[in-house]
């Protein structure tokens, strides 16, 4: 049985193993034990309520209850950019025109911004390749929405998600090689590692302070602006079906897109409902897969079940109740895992 739960100190070896499988480019999951240990501690302190808003971040793991192994990780930053600047490039346009010469040029441009400061961020989504089956990716990604719905007042109006940009198996990033490398004078992997381990001062010191005309970048670099890593394409599709959109903001390192959505417009948050739970087996039939989560802040659990998403009383087996830390009579949050396909 696969269950989402808050990260614990005992999960450090499992997170290190996951970090070694990312292939690079996932800044918030570096293969650095000190950094990951500190991330776990910050998450625990967030749940304990001892951190200011700008330091708060929740980390969840996907656990196989049969073996106790950690199969994936996902996280939420409560409010980005309140302590350290949170940079994006905004893809825009600058116009150069001359009436006298009858010349009009609209040139695509990258503007350095802090426009998403204060937003809540979905981050650190990674699923072990061996577990990319049976809806685990959906569970890992969307379980965060159930947590946000249950504890809405802890998050901000806008939610953003930085998608990993195009980078090959050797760590080569076309966007970085054409732009970042010229200002930072270091390999992409080095800059990514420094950022992931909290050493971000170099960004403000070395970033270009003026708009960048993308026509000066290589054709290969221009082609990947706003594009995702092939392994990230499914994650992007999941978020877009939940209501997230690309609004012309990209990552300063690899050019990957930043998706955004107002929190109350996210489908899983908007459509989730509280229902009473009871022990039993659902009636036979072809029932859709649903997300179900308890309402316990410090003992949060989420999992997938087959159920009628419109039911007023959810029947779960004793094993499922135990996995959710629930008892008969408790109220749980329920929503259909994926949007219903519109009939033509």
C-alpha positions in Angstrom: 0.0 0.0 0.0 1.4 3.4 -1.0 0.9 6.3 1.5 1.9 9.9 1.6 3.1 11.1 5.0 5.3 13.9 6.5 9.0 13.4 6.2 10.9 12.2 9.3 14.6 12.1 10.3 14.7 8.4 9.6 14.0 9.1 5.9 17.5 10.7 5.3 19.0 7.5 3.7 16.0 7.1 1.5 16.2 10.8 0.3 19.9 10.4 -0.4 19.1 7.4 -2.6 16.4 9.4 -4.4 18.7 12.3 -4.9 21.2 10.0 -6.6 18.6 9.0 -9.2 17.5 12.5 -10.4 20.0 12.9 -13.1 20.7 16.5 -12.2 18.6 19.7 -12.7 16.4 19.1 -9.6 17.9 22.0 -7.5 15.9 21.3 -4.4 17.0 17.7 -4.1 20.8 17.8 -4.1 22.8 14.6 -3.3 24.2 16.3 -0.2 23.5 14.8 3.2 24.0 18.0 5.2 21.5 19.9 3.0 18.9 17.2 3.0 19.2 16.7 6.8 18.7 20.5 7.2 15.7 20.3 4.9 14.1 17.5 7.0 14.7 19.6 10.2 13.1 22.7 8.6 10.1 20.6 7.6 9.7 19.2 11.1 10.0 22.7 12.6 7.4 24.0 10.2 4.9 21.4 11.5 5.9 22.3 15.0 5.0 25.9 14.3 8.4 27.5 15.4 9.4 29.1 12.1 8.4 32.4 10.5 6.5 32.2 7.3 9.4 32.9 5.0 11.3 29.9 6.4 8.4 27.4 6.3 8.4 24.4 4.0 6.6 21.1 4.1 8.2 17.9 2.9 6.3 14.7 2.2 7.4 11.2 1.3 5.7 8.4 -0.6 6.1 5.2 1.5 5.5 1.6 0.5 3.9 0.4 3.8 4.8 -3.2 3.0 8.6 -2.6 3.0 8.9 0.8 4.6 10.9 2.1 1.6 10.7 5.7 0.4 9.6 5.7 -3.2 9.2 9.4 -3.8 9.3 13.0 -2.4 7.2 16.1 -2.8 7.2 19.5 -1.0 5.5 22.8 -0.6 7.3 26.1 0.2 4.9 28.3 2.1 6.1 31.7 0.8 9.1 32.1 -1.5 11.4 35.0 -1.7 10.7 36.6 1.7 14.2 35.8 2.9 16.3 35.1 -0.2 15.3 36.7 -3.6 13.4 34.3 -5.8 14.4 35.0 -9.4 12.7 34.3 -12.7 13.1 35.6 -16.2 9.9 37.0 -17.6 9.7 36.4 -21.4 8.6 39.7 -22.9 9.1 42.0 -25.8 11.0 45.2 -26.5 10.1 47.3 -29.6 12.6 49.2 -31.6 10.9 51.3 -34.3 11.7 54.2 -36.6 9.0 56.0 -38.5 11.5 57.8 -40.7 13.1 54.5 -41.9 9.8 52.6 -41.7 11.4 50.0 -39.5 9.5 48.2 -36.7 11.2 45.4 -34.7 9.5 43.6 -31.8 12.3 41.6 -30.1 11.7 38.8 -27.6 13.5 39.6 -24.3 14.2 38.1 -20.9 13.6 40.4 -17.9 14.9 39.5 -14.5 12.0 39.6 -12.0 10.9 38.9 -8.5 7.2 38.8 -9.5 6.4 35.6 -7.6 7.7 36.8 -4.2 5.4 35.6 -1.4 3.7 32.9 -3.5 3.4 29.3 -2.2 5.5 26.9 -4.3 5.1 23.3 -5.3 8.6 21.8 -5.4 10.9 18.8 -5.1 8.7 16.4 -6.9 10.6 13.2 -7.7 9.4 9.6 -8.0 11.8 6.6 -8.1 11.7 5.3 -11.6 11.0 1.8 -10.3 7.7 3.1 -8.8 6.4 5.0 -11.8 3.3 2.9 -12.1 -0.2 2.4 -10.7 -1.0 6.1 -10.2 1.9 6.8 -7.9 3.0 9.9 -9.7 -0.5 11.4 -9.5 -0.7 10.5 -5.8 2.7 12.1 -5.1 1.8 15.3 -7.0 -1.8 15.9 -6.0 -1.6 14.9 -2.4 -0.2 18.4 -1.8 -3.5 19.9 -2.9 -5.4 17.9 -0.3 -3.1 19.2 2.4 -3.5 22.8 1.1 -7.3 22.4 1.0 -7.4 21.1 4.6 -5.1 23.8 5.9 -5.9 26.6 3.5 -5.0 29.5 5.8 -1.4 28.4 5.9 -0.8 29.2 2.2 -1.0 32.2 -0.1 -3.4 33.1 -2.9 -1.0 32.2 -5.7 0.7 28.8 -6.1 3.6 28.4 -8.5 5.7 25.4 -9.7 9.0 25.6 -11.4 9.4 22.8 -14.0 12.7 21.3 -14.7 14.1 22.6 -18.1 15.8 20.7 -20.9 19.1 19.1 -19.8 20.6 15.9 -21.2 21.9 12.8 -19.5 25.4 14.3 -19.4 24.2 17.5 -17.6 24.3 19.7 -20.7 21.8 22.5 -20.6 21.5 24.5 -23.9 20.0 27.5 -22.1 22.8 27.6 -19.5 25.6 27.2 -22.0 24.3 30.1 -24.1 23.4 32.5 -21.3 24.1 31.5 -17.7 27.6 30.2 -18.4 28.6 33.7 -19.7 27.8 35.4 -16.4 28.5 32.7 -13.9 31.7 31.2 -15.4 31.0 27.7 -14.0 29.3 24.5 -15.2 25.6 24.1 -14.9 26.0 21.3 -12.4 28.1 23.5 -10.1 25.6 26.4 -10.2 22.7 24.0 -9.6 24.5 22.3 -6.7 25.4 25.7 -5.0 21.8 26.8 -5.4 20.4 23.5 -4.0 22.7 23.6 -1.0 21.6 27.2 0.0 24.6 29.0 -1.3 22.7 31.6 -3.4 24.6 34.8 -2.8 26.4 34.4 -6.2 23.1 34.7 -8.1 22.6 38.3 -7.0 26.3 39.1 -7.5 26.6 37.7 -11.0 23.2 37.9 -12.6 22.8 40.2 -15.6 21.0 43.4 -14.4 19.6 44.4 -17.8 17.1 42.7 -20.2 18.5 40.0 -22.4 17.7 39.9 -26.1 17.1 36.2 -26.9 18.2 36.8 -30.5 21.7 36.9 -29.1 21.3 33.3 -27.7 22.0 30.2 -29.7 19.2 28.7 -31.8 19.3 25.6 -29.5 18.9 27.8 -26.4 16.0 29.8 -27.8 14.2 26.5 -28.7 14.2 25.3 -25.1 12.9 28.5 -23.4 9.7 27.4 -21.6 10.2 23.7 -22.4 10.4 20.9 -19.9 12.8 18.0 -19.4 11.3 14.9 -21.0 10.9 13.2 -17.7 9.0 16.3 -16.4 6.5 16.4 -19.2 4.0 14.1 -17.3 4.3 16.3 -14.2 3.5 19.4 -16.3 0.5 17.7 -17.8 -0.8 16.8 -14.4 -0.6 20.4 -13.2 -2.1 21.8 -16.3 -5.2 19.6 -15.9 -5.5 20.9 -12.4 -5.7 24.5 -13.7 -2.0 25.6 -13.8 -0.8 27.7 -16.7 2.5 29.0 -18.1 2.5 32.8 -18.0 5.8 33.5 -19.6 8.1 33.0 -16.6 11.1 30.7 -16.9 13.9 29.5 -14.7 17.1 31.5 -14.7 19.3 28.4 -15.0 17.8 26.0 -17.5 14.9 28.0 -19.0 12.2 25.7 -17.7 8.7 27.1 -17.4 7.1 28.3 -14.2 3.4 27.3 -14.0 1.0 29.2 -11.7 -2.6 29.1 -10.5 -4.7 30.9 -7.9 -5.0 28.4 -5.0 -8.8 28.4 -5.0 -9.0 27.6 -8.7 -7.0 24.4 -8.4 -9.4 21.6 -9.3 -8.5 19.2 -6.5 -8.8 21.9 -3.9 -12.0 23.4 -5.4 -13.7 20.0 -5.8 -12.5 18.1 -2.7 -15.1 17.5 0.0 -15.3 16.2 3.5 -17.1 12.9 4.0 -17.6 10.5 6.9 -15.6 7.3 6.8 -16.7 3.8 7.9 -15.2 0.4 7.9 -16.3 -1.9 5.1 -16.0 -2.7 1.4 -17.4 -0.5 -1.3 -20.2 -1.9 -3.5 -18.9 -3.9 -6.5 -18.7 -1.9 -9.7 -16.3 0.0 -11.8 -15.5 2.9 -9.4 -13.0 5.7 -10.3 -9.7 6.2 -8.5 -9.9 8.9 -5.8 -7.6 10.7 -3.5 -8.4 10.5 0.1 -6.6 12.3 3.0 -7.1 12.7 6.7 -7.5 16.1 8.3 -4.7 15.7 10.8 -2.1 18.4 10.5 0.9 16.7 12.1 -0.1 13.2 11.2 -1.2 13.8 7.6 -1.8 10.8 5.4 -3.0 10.5 1.8 -3.6 7.5 -0.5 -5.5 6.3 -3.5 -8.7 4.3 -3.2 -11.5 3.2 -5.6 -14.6 5.0 -4.6 -17.7 7.0 -5.6 -16.4 10.6 -5.5 -19.9 11.8 -4.7 -20.6 9.5 -1.8 -21.5 10.9 1.6 -20.0 7.9 3.5 -16.7 6.4 2.3 -16.2 2.7 3.1 -12.6 1.7 3.7 -11.0 -1.6 4.8 -9.4 -1.9 8.2 -6.0 -1.8 6.5 -6.8 1.4 4.7 -8.2 3.1 7.8 -5.0 2.1 9.6 -2.8 3.5 6.8 -4.7 6.8 7.0 -4.6 7.1 10.8 -8.4 7.1 10.8 -11.2 5.5 12.6 -14.8 4.9 11.7 -16.8 8.1 12.1 -13.9 10.4 11.3 -14.2 12.9 8.4 -11.7 12.6 5.5 -11.2 14.7 2.4 -12.1 13.0 -0.9 -11.8 14.0 -4.6 -11.6 12.2 -7.9 -8.0 11.7 -8.8 -8.3 13.0 -12.4 -10.8 15.3 -14.0 -13.7 13.6 -15.7 -13.2 13.5 -19.5 -15.8 15.7 -21.2 -18.0 13.8 -23.5 -18.2 15.2 -27.1 
